[in-house]
Amino acid sequence: GPGEGLALFHAGATRIGGRFPINPGGGLLSRGHPIGATGCAQLTELVDQLRGRCGARQVEDAKIALAENGGGWLGGKGPAVATITILARDGAWPGSEA
């Protein structure tokens, strides 16, 4: 719930093997933050995770993956546009059938 993020982090829930793994590929800083190619790098990681192609950083039985990306700039007020991409394996989305 709201305000639980720090406790989840300290409990290891955001690590590979945790309940909510975050950035198993190291995030975009590990790729040099390729402006313009950021979204492609994020989606490649999501697809590779869902297809089980990530080796040592693989999230076990990954079924649903989410990426957030922002672009443009509003003079210190944050990104001008933001996108959320959610991918799911067949039948993994709540209420869907395989």
Residue pairs with C-beta under 8 A, 6 or more apart in sequence:
8 14
8 19
8 20
11 18
12 18
13 19
13 20
14 20
14 21
14 22
15 21
16 24
16 57
16 58
16 59
17 59
17 60
21 59
24 45
24 49
24 54
24 57
24 58
24 59
25 45
25 54
25 57
26 57
28 34
28 38
28 41
28 42
31 41
34 41
38 69
39 67
39 69
39 83
39 85
42 67
42 69
42 85
43 67
43 85
43 87
45 54
45 67
46 65
46 66
46 67
46 85
46 87
47 87
48 54
49 58
49 59
49 62
49 65
50 62
50 63
50 65
50 87
50 88
50 89
52 58
52 62
62 89
63 88
63 89
63 92
64 86
64 87
64 88
64 89
64 92
64 93
65 86
65 87
65 88
66 84
66 85
66 86
66 87
67 84
67 85
68 82
68 83
68 84
68 85
69 82
69 83
69 85
70 78
70 79
70 80
70 81
70 82
70 83
71 79
71 80
71 81
71 82
72 79
72 80
72 81
73 79
73 80
74 80
88 96
90 96
90 98
91 97
91 98
